[in-house]
């Protein structure tokens, strides 16, 4: 009542005496209610005290709830609501932490021009460019709930469940000199810098902690940074449309493998080598232009034209794609865990694939040079 009364009386007084509102920009909100929409009262015992939330969960949980709330209406808060935001925060923090761990292996090499990057990395750069404009507009309009929604969807959907999920194999198992591995590290560096800067006004303590851990030698704080400008060359609408079809196909394969796992016919997705039927020739050409086994995290994948058998797995929302699950043939690589018939092709490394053998040979050579240099010193 005091808030709304002051707001109304100051507006009337200023308009009457000065002919204008007493503010240039104003942000106002409703009351804080409990989870059931009831007014908080000490006698009812339904009060959620900010200091208790901060003591139990940290200030950033409270800040995330505030930012994600529709402040134009009355706001609800309580243990169950805060529990949901704690889960959202955990996912965002884990995504940032994964990037920090991965970037410990980045040598600081600059990002190559987009034309020299693999398509998957270019897709992420395009998404960053798309997000840049949307996040700037949302902040300018004080639409913090949209900022939280955009970043949560990007970090959990585009990064953790898609890009990082696919690139873990390259980052962990490719040779140190692999161009794909180096490109992925450079793109993750760009992604980290932008995500942490974008999220800093909301998760201020988390962003500062991550920033100082990754850039300990730089003076200043993430809160002294400005949102970085993104090159126009990062945008590629045609590429984004192609990868929309690829991601849809991946969803169908993933759905089929989930059923196989539930039935205990396979364990990890790398035990599978499904057959994927694609009815549309244009979509089939798009899928054949990339490594769908890598994208679907399987040890093999056979693309065929056609509708597929009647009992094949399909998703109603993805037309023209059918999946027949099958087990991969061969032995399990001791390093990448892929199933392959080429295990032991390199006699020096009898338990791994040729790709992993090359990576191990390069690592062993680098290790020998380091030991020799240490001995000479």
N, C-alpha and C positions, 0 to 999 in steps of 0.2 A: 504493500500500500504506500509506503513512504517513497519507494522508487517511482511508482507510476504517478503518485501525487506530485512529486517534485518535477517529474518530466512534463506533466501537463501544465502546472502552474508557471514554470519557467518559460514554456512555449508561449502561453497567453501573454505573460508580462512583456516578453521581448517583442512579440508581434505588435502589441499595443503601443509600446513606447518607442520602438525603433523600426518597426515595419519589416522585420525580418526574424527568422528563427535564431535562437541563441547559439547555434552550432553550425558548422559547415558539413560535417559528417557525423552521424550518430549510429551506434549499434546498441539496440536494446533487446531484452530477452524476457521470458516469463519467469514464473516462480519455480523453485526446485521442489519437487514432490517425491514421495517415496515410490517404490516399484508398482504399487497398486493405484497410483494417481491420487493418493491422499496427501493432504497438507502435513508437513513434518511437525511433530510436537513432542516435547520431552516427556509429557505425561503418557503419550502412547508408546514411547520408546522406539519410534521409527525414524529417528534423526540419523543421517549419515554425516559425520563430521569430517571436513577436509583433512584435518590433522591426523585423524585415525587412518584414513585412506593412504596418506603419504607415509605414515609410520609403518603400515602393513605392506603396502605394495609399491611405494615410491611415487614421487611427484609426477613422473611421466605418464603413469596410468590415469591419474586424475586429469592431466592435460589432454590426453587422448580422448577421454570421455567428453570433456568440454568441447573440443574441436569437432568431434563427430556428431554432436547433438544438434538438433534443429532448434537453434536459439530463438527463433521467431515464435515458438510455442512454449508452453510449460515443459520443464525438463524433469525427467524421472531418473532417480538414482537409487541404488541399493546393492546388496551383496551379489545377487545373481547377475545384475547388469554389469557390475564392475568385473565379475568373473569372466564374462564374455569379452570385455575389453582387455583383460589380462591375457586372454588367449590370443587376441589379435596382436597385442604388443609382443607376445612371445614369438609369433611368426615373423613379425617385422624385424625384431632384434636378431633372431636366428639367421635371417637372410643377410643382414649386415655383417654378422659375425662370420658367416661362411665366406663372404667376399674378403673380409680381413685376412682370414686364414689362407685363402687362395692367393691373395696378393703378396703374401710373404715370399712367394716364388717369382714375383715380377721384378725384372731388372731395371724398370723405369724406361724401357724403350717407348718412344712415342707411337701414337696410333698411326698406322699406315693409311694412305688414301683409301676411301671406301672401295674403289675399283680393284684394289689388291687384297681385299678381305674375302673370306668365305661367305657364302650367302647367309648363313645363320647369324653371323656377326653383323652383317648389314641389316638384317631384320631387326636386331636389337637396337642398332643406331637409329633406325627409322622410328621405332617405338619411343625412344628417348626424345626425338625431335617432335613427335606428336604430343607427347606428354608436356613438353616444355611450354607450348602455347596454352594448353588447357590449364596447367597449374598456375601459370602467371595470371590468367584471367580469373581463376577461382580466388586467388589471394587478393587481387585487386577489387573483387566484389565481396570480400569478407565471407566467402563461401567455404569455410574451413572444412565442413562436412564433405564437400566434393574433393578437396585436397586429400583428405584421409581415404576416401573411397578410391580415388585414382591411384594413389601410391600403394594401398593395400592390394588392389587388383593386380597392379604391375609386379609388385615384389613377390607375391605368393603365386600368381597365375603365370605371368610371362617369364619371371626369373626362376624361382625355386622349382616350380612344377614342370617347367618346359626347358628353358635355356640351360640352367645349371644341371638339370637332370640329364640332359643329352651330353653336355660338354664334360661331365665328370670323367668319362672314359679317356677323352683326349688329354685332359689336364693331368690325370693320374698315370696314364699308361703310355702316352706317346713319347718318343725320344725328346730329350731336352731341347734339341734344335728344331723340332717340328714347327713349321710355319703356322699350322692350324692352332697349335698350343700357344704360340707367342701372340697370335692374333686374338685368341680368346682372352688371354691375360690383359692385353691392351684395352680391349672392349670392357672387361670387368673393371678396370681402373677408371675408365670414363664413366661407367655406370655408377660406381661407388661414389665418385666425387659429386655427381649430380643428385643422386638419391639422398645422400646425407645433407647436402645443402638445401634441397627442397623440403626435407622433413624437419630441419633444424628449428623453425619457428614453433613447431608443435611438440616434438620430442626433443626438447632443448638439451637435456642432460645426456641422453643416449647419443645424440648427434655429436655433441662435444667430446664425449668419451671416445667414440669411434674415430673422429677426426684427429684427435691428438695421438691416438695409438698408431694411426697410419702415417701421419705427417708430424712426427715428433720434432723434427729439426726445423720446421717452419714456424716463424713467429706468428702470433695472433691466434685467432679462434675461428671456428666455423661461423660464429655469429657476426664476424667482421667481413665475411664473404658476401658477394652478390651472386644471384643466380647466373651461372655461366651461359654466355651466348652459344647457341648451337649452329654449326655450319649448315647452310641450306643443302649442301651436297649429301647430307645424311638422309634426306627424305627420298623415298623411292616407292611411289604408290603401286607401280606395276609389280615390284618385288613383294610388297605387302599382300597384294591380291593372290599371287601364286602361293605364298606361304600360308594364307588362310585356308586354301585347299589342302595343303600338306598337313596342317594341324588338324583339320577335320578328319582326314584319313587316319592320322595317328590316334585320334580319339576312338575310332572304331576298333583299331588293332588293340589298343589298351583295354577297351571294354571286353573284347573277346578273351584276352589273356587273364583278366580279373576272374572271369568265370572258370577258366582252367585252373587257376590257383585255388579258388574256393573249392573246386572238386578234387584238389590235390593231384591233378594230372601233371602239373609242373610246379616247381618252386619259384625261382626267380624268372623274370621275363627272358633272361639270357639262355634259358633252357629251351626256348621256342624258336621256330623258324616257320612262321605262318604263311599261308597262301592268301594273297589279297586280290580279289576280283574287282575290277574297275570298269563300269559300264561306259563311261564317257571317254572317248579317245583323247580329248584335249587334257582332261584331268590325268589320264594315264601317262601322257607324255610329260606332264609336270612332275609326277611322282617318280618316273624313270630317270629324270634329270638329277635326282638327289639320291643319297644313300638312305633308303627308307629303313633298313635294318638298324643303322646307327640312330636315326631319329626315333624309332620305336623301341630302342634298346633291346633288340633281339639279336641272336647269333646269325640269323639269316632271314630273308624275306623274299618270297617269290611273287612278283607282280604279273597278273594275267588280265587280259581283256575279257569282259563279259559280265553277266549278271551274277554268276556264281550259283552253286547248288542251293536248293530250297532250304536246307537245314543250316546254311552258313549264318554266322553272326552278323547282325545289322543293327544300326541305330536309326530310328525313325527320322531324326532331324538331319541325318547325313545320307542323302539319297545316292544310290548308284555305287555303293561300296559294300562289299561283303567279305568276311574273313573266315577262313577255315583254319583253325589252329593245327599245328603240327610240331613235333619235337625236333630239335636240331640234332644232326648226326655228327658223331665224332667224340673227341675227348675234351675235358674241361681244361682251359688254360690256367695254370697255377697263378698267373699274374693278373690277367684281365677278367678271368672267369667266363670268357666266351667259350662256346662249344665249337670246335673246329676239327676238320679232318687233317689240318696241316700242323697239328701239334707235333713237335719234334723234328720239323723239317730242317732246322738248324741243329746239327749234332752237338754243338757247344752248349746249347740250352734246350735240352730234350723235353722240358715240361711246359713250354710256352709256344705261342704262335710266332711266325716270322716277324710280325710287327713288334711284338714284345721282346723278341730276341735282339732286334736292332736297337731298341731302347736300352736294354740291359748292357749291350756291348758298348754303347756310347757312354752310359753311366760308369761302367767299369773303367773305361779309358780315362775319363775325367777324374775318377777317384785315384787312379794310379798316378796321374800327373800331380794331383794335390799331395799325395803321400811323398812322392819324390821331392817336391818342392819343400815340404816340411822337413824331410830328412836333410836336405842340403842346407837349410837354414840352421 
